[in-house]
Amino acid sequence: MTSFLAQKTSNQNGATGTGSFATYKYDSSLYDNQGEYNPSTGIFTAKTPGKRSFSCTLFMSGLGASNTNCGAAFVRNGSEYHHFSVLNGANSRADTGGLGLSGSISLFLNTGDTVQVQAYSGGSSLSVNFDSGANSMLSGQKLE
């Protein structure tokens, strides 16, 4: 069975905060039996067609009162495909300045199709960080 597991081991400081999406790079490949995930770009590229399942957790910090509409999405072939969290950052950060999100998706990919996780937060400056940690993980597997 084709599968991979990647973890975020370094922070991406100033990744978002102006409402723009940025790729959440899980920069350490713990397992990838087909070499389909690129930890330097954060992009999975299918080598064979088939149904795939992806799951992820991610963490953002540096959120302030002006950072609203926090969210994340799975992006397929460069286009937003599936939002899995859309939150009002000012109400959801519990006054800690941080926010954890998780999501999963199953979809059919053709050879060469790509999938990545992107996150964003509204606001007026690039003050929101994408944080590393043992729980910042992305996994995927081929279902057939």
Secondary structure, DSSP 8 states (H G I E B T S, - for coil): --EEEEE--S-EEEEESSS--EE----EEEEETT--EETTTTEEE-SS-EEEEEEEEEEEE---TT--SEEEEEEETTEEEEEEEEE-HHHHSTTTT-EEEEEEEEEEE-TT-EEEEEEE--SSSS-EEEE--TT-EEEEEE--
